[in-house]
Amino acid sequence: MNFETLPAMRKRHHLELVAAIEAERDKGITQTLAARNLDVSLQSLNNQIGRYGIEWKIKRQGSKRGSVA
């Protein structure tokens, strides 16, 4: 039997995760929608974007409903 080593498994997981995030980014959608598509929280997605140095152009920023500027 040929088993995958732990370092190899971590490397593969990292590459798959980065590829999935970049695929969502390339769709041109918001991070909120991407987080929903990947079934993770927005905070988790933002942590991974920062951790792996993924560039994500901010599409738009809104204000909270009812807030006073």
PyMOL commands that set and color helices and strands:
alter all, ss='L'
color gray80, all
select helices_A, chain A and resi 6-26+31-38+42-51
alter helices_A, ss='H'
color red, helices_A
deselect
rebuild
show_as cartoon
